[in-house]
Amino acid sequence: MSSQDIPEENLPAEQDHAHGAVSVADEKNPFADPGLPPHEPRIQDIDERAAKRSERVVALLFTVSMLATLGFIASYVAIPNDKSIFVFPIGHISAMNFALGLTLGTALFCIGAGAVHWARTLMSDEEVADERHAIEAAPDVRAKVHEDFKQGAKESAIGRRKLIRNTMLGALTLVPLSGLFLLRDLGPLPGTKLRHTLWSKGKLLVNMNTNEPLRPEDVAVGSLTFAKPEGLEEDDEEFQTEIAKAALMIVRLQPENIKDKRELEWSHEGIVAYSKICTHVGCPISLYEQQTHHVLCPCHQSTFDLSDGARVIFGPAGHALPQLRIGVNDEGYLEALGDFAEPVGPAFWERG
């Protein structure tokens, strides 16, 4: 659009081209301050029709942001979390994750793009030089700041551009709903789940390697065997969650070498069963010293004495490993006689 198409009253006043000449170089000041270049008005400054077009673009971006936020909420509610889709060239990905990322990204991008377009086309773009001043704010400076704020609010046209204001407020109001819906996955509360495992009276001890129930004769003196509860299979959906609490290590000691009275009562012919989960940060314990009856956590070297109630003798672990009371059923298989007496895992009592 040329200036000939713009009404004469909308044309800007004659610019003072000396605006850029702030100082002149001389012997005392060889580096002259060039000042600010002359201000050149934008088409939106001189043509209200162009300003209206920019206003509609900004409002459209804010409206798309609102629709994208609603799409985020609808995707979170409607799409099953186990559904996958093929997206070229990424491949197969979660449909919910793809929809959530796309809609939330669109919502945030449109708010940002709308704000940038608003600032670049409708807000005042004239540069203003201000003199440096002391850090302390004098009363006249504070008054000037308040006046500048009012002037900025006026130049932003937020009061006059009601379409932009309303759509922006709508977009900013809806976006936080995305985070609010995500809070739903923080529940339900765990309740007493941390206090219990799959072990219960009558559950057979199944060898983790052979997947077969254990007999006393399968456990040799000085050996270390890992076990899981009967019925827990690796293809179960909750396998990792449950094995993290129920993993068991079995060691056979000479009964006369067991120092702790309760440990001896809860064992069977010297076979003791303890939680495999270190009480420091939850690493799986896998190192056994046959001569000392010590087990060592490979992560931070917490050491437990299996001949003395699995008490901590070295390292950062806070308390002994929980013991599982075991016996033998009528068919001669090792079985649990209940659950662990104490919760397994790290820092339970500190967590409350």
Backbone hydrogen bonds, N-H to C=O, Kabsch-Sander energy under -0.5 kcal/mol:
donor,donor_aa,acceptor,acceptor_aa,energy
5,D,2,S,-1.3
6,I,3,S,-1.0
10,N,7,P,-1.5
11,L,7,P,-0.6
11,L,8,E,-1.1
17,H,15,Q,-1.0
19,H,16,D,-2.0
20,G,17,H,-0.7
21,A,18,A,-1.1
22,V,20,G,-1.3
22,V,33,D,-0.9
23,S,33,D,-1.2
26,D,29,N,-1.6
32,A,30,P,-0.8
36,L,19,H,-0.6
45,D,42,R,-0.9
46,I,42,R,-0.8
46,I,43,I,-0.7
47,D,43,I,-1.5
51,A,47,D,-1.8
52,K,48,E,-2.3
53,R,49,R,-1.9
54,S,50,A,-2.3
55,E,51,A,-2.3
56,R,52,K,-2.4
57,V,53,R,-2.1
58,V,54,S,-2.4
59,A,55,E,-2.5
60,L,56,R,-2.4
61,L,57,V,-2.2
62,F,58,V,-2.2
63,T,59,A,-2.3
64,V,60,L,-2.7
65,S,61,L,-2.0
66,M,62,F,-1.9
67,L,63,T,-2.4
68,A,64,V,-2.6
69,T,65,S,-2.2
70,L,66,M,-2.2
71,G,67,L,-2.2
72,F,68,A,-2.2
73,I,69,T,-2.1
74,A,70,L,-2.5
75,S,71,G,-2.6
76,Y,72,F,-2.3
77,V,73,I,-1.8
78,A,74,A,-2.8
79,I,75,S,-2.1
83,K,80,P,-1.4
85,I,93,I,-2.6
87,V,85,I,-0.6
87,V,91,G,-2.7
88,F,86,F,-0.5
90,I,87,V,-0.7
91,G,87,V,-3.3
93,I,85,I,-2.6
95,A,83,K,-2.7
96,M,83,K,-0.6
98,F,94,S,-2.3
99,A,95,A,-2.4
100,L,96,M,-3.0
101,G,97,N,-2.6
102,L,98,F,-2.4
103,T,99,A,-2.6
104,L,100,L,-2.4
105,G,101,G,-2.2
106,T,102,L,-2.2
107,A,103,T,-2.4
108,L,104,L,-2.4
109,F,105,G,-2.6
110,C,106,T,-2.6
111,I,107,A,-1.5
112,G,108,L,-2.2
113,A,109,F,-3.4
114,G,110,C,-2.5
115,A,111,I,-2.3
116,V,112,G,-2.5
117,H,113,A,-2.6
118,W,114,G,-2.3
119,A,115,A,-2.3
120,R,116,V,-2.4
121,T,117,H,-1.6
122,L,118,W,-2.3
123,M,118,W,-1.8
138,A,136,E,-0.8
142,R,138,A,-2.4
143,A,139,P,-2.3
144,K,140,D,-1.8
145,V,141,V,-2.7
146,H,142,R,-2.4
147,E,143,A,-2.2
148,D,144,K,-3.0
149,F,145,V,-2.6
150,K,146,H,-2.2
151,Q,147,E,-2.5
152,G,148,D,-2.9
153,A,149,F,-2.7
154,K,150,K,-2.1
155,E,151,Q,-2.6
156,S,152,G,-2.0
157,A,153,A,-0.5
157,A,154,K,-0.9
158,I,153,A,-0.8
161,R,157,A,-3.6
162,K,160,R,-1.6
165,R,161,R,-2.3
166,N,162,K,-2.7
167,T,163,L,-2.2
168,M,164,I,-2.7
169,L,165,R,-2.4
170,G,166,N,-2.0
171,A,167,T,-2.5
172,L,168,M,-2.8
173,T,169,L,-1.7
174,L,170,G,-2.0
175,V,171,A,-2.1
177,L,174,L,-1.7
178,S,175,V,-2.0
179,G,175,V,-0.6
180,L,176,P,-1.8
181,F,177,L,-2.2
182,L,178,S,-1.5
183,L,179,G,-1.2
184,R,181,F,-1.4
185,D,182,L,-1.6
186,L,183,L,-1.8
187,G,184,R,-1.2
193,K,190,P,-2.0
195,R,192,T,-1.4
196,H,192,T,-0.5
196,H,193,K,-1.1
202,G,336,A,-3.0
203,K,200,S,-2.1
205,L,334,L,-2.1
206,V,204,L,-0.7
206,V,228,K,-2.5
207,N,212,E,-2.8
208,M,226,F,-2.6
211,N,207,N,-2.1
214,L,205,L,-2.5
218,D,215,R,-1.7
219,V,216,P,-1.5
220,A,218,D,-0.7
222,G,252,R,-2.4
223,S,220,A,-1.9
225,T,250,I,-2.6
227,A,248,L,-2.5
228,K,206,V,-2.2
230,E,204,L,-1.2
232,L,229,P,-1.6
233,E,231,G,-0.7
236,D,233,E,-1.6
239,F,236,D,-1.4
242,E,238,E,-2.5
243,I,239,F,-3.1
244,A,240,Q,-1.3
245,K,242,E,-1.3
246,A,242,E,-2.4
247,A,243,I,-1.8
248,L,227,A,-2.1
249,M,274,Y,-2.9
250,I,225,T,-3.7
251,V,272,V,-2.1
252,R,220,A,-0.6
252,R,223,S,-0.8
253,L,251,V,-0.6
253,L,270,G,-2.9
257,N,254,Q,-2.8
258,I,254,Q,-0.5
258,I,255,P,-1.2
259,K,257,N,-0.6
259,K,307,S,-3.4
260,D,307,S,-0.9
264,L,260,D,-1.8
265,E,261,K,-2.1
266,W,262,R,-2.2
267,S,264,L,-0.9
268,H,271,I,-1.8
271,I,268,H,-2.1
272,V,251,V,-3.0
272,V,270,G,-0.6
273,A,324,L,-0.5
274,Y,249,M,-2.5
275,S,322,P,-2.5
276,K,247,A,-2.2
278,C,276,K,-0.6
278,C,283,C,-2.8
282,G,278,C,-0.8
285,I,276,K,-2.9
286,S,296,L,-0.9
287,L,296,L,-1.2
288,Y,286,S,-0.5
289,E,294,H,-3.2
290,Q,288,Y,-0.7
293,H,289,E,-2.0
294,H,289,E,-0.8
295,V,304,F,-2.4
296,L,287,L,-2.6
297,C,302,S,-2.8
301,Q,297,C,-1.4
303,T,314,F,-3.0
304,F,295,V,-2.5
305,D,311,R,-2.2
306,L,293,H,-2.5
306,L,304,F,-0.8
308,D,305,D,-1.4
310,A,305,D,-1.9
311,R,305,D,-0.8
311,R,308,D,-1.0
313,I,303,T,-2.7
314,F,303,T,-1.2
318,G,279,T,-0.7
321,L,310,A,-1.6
324,L,273,A,-2.8
325,R,323,Q,-0.5
326,I,266,W,-2.0
327,G,335,E,-2.3
329,N,333,Y,-2.4
332,G,329,N,-1.8
334,L,214,L,-3.1
335,E,327,G,-2.5
336,A,203,K,-3.0
337,L,325,R,-3.0
341,A,323,Q,-0.8
345,G,277,I,-0.5
347,A,279,T,-1.4
348,F,345,G,-0.5
351,R,347,A,-1.7
352,G,348,F,-1.0
